Amino acid sequence: MKLTLIGAGPGDPDLITLKGVKALQKARVVLYDSLAHPSLLDHCPEDCVKILVGKRFGKTSCGQDEINDLIVEKAKQYGEVVRLKGGDSFIFGRGYEEVIFAAGYGIESEIIPGISSSYAVPALAGIPLTSRGISESFWVITGTTKAHELSKDLHLAAQSSATVVVLMGLHKLNEIVEMYSGLNKMDEPIAIIQNGTLENQKVVTGRISNILPLSKVSEIGSPAIMIIGKVAALPDLSFEKVNEMMQQGSSVAGL
């Protein structure tokens, strides 16, 4: 018995890996998430069994225990099962939990990584997570922990000069703004990208001081990621200003 865990990529169906497509073309049964683009199922054989298992914040979906049981049930029934998950299944995707659960029933696993929205979505919106003289590193943090609280790592990240990427955290925006305000970072640039890489992508940019009203006016919603840091302002700056920042470093006044 075998479980094939495929990362579907950040949204655009063309961003799945070739290896992922080849696995779908041979699939007998696929358990897929809401964030996996539906057209990816067109790669599957006509007689492939396709089962939606949800997994989107605020929406009715299968619980993780139910998904785990389905993996085992279908692997026993068909000899193999494909699990299609949005982004990369090992980055806040609970993919490893599914691998471990399957292993407990003697089911081997093959992992096919996916392009993560954490870096692909900002890139396609013109935001580099690192850039010479502006940002030397980046943090990728979940917006909500297992206890449904804001991650404590975010407080540590906010104190650094690194770019901070928050996944699945739009519903925590008020708390994030409060945290940055408490660190006197009201002028820190921030970008929110909804439906990244898709035709209906929406981008809102601003600063900690004004992102709440901007996000309300734009009616931005989930699924969305947030990028906080100086790089978030780059798409709105002139070439001359960006070049000046790169030459002088991230302490350029007026950013």
Secondary structure, 3 states (H helix, E strand, C coil): CEEEEEECECCCHHHCCHHHHHHHHCCCEEEECCCCCHHHHHHCCCCCEEEECCCCCCCCCCCHHHHHHHHHHHHHHHCEEEEEECECCCCCCCHHHHHHHHHCCCCEEEEECCCCHHHHHHHHCCCCCCECCCECCEEEEECCCCCCCCCHHHHHHHCCCCEEEEECCHHHHHHHHHHHHHCCCCCCEEEEEECCCCCCCEEEEEECCCHHHHHHHHCCCCCEEEEECHHHHHHHCCHHHHHHHHHHCCCCCCC
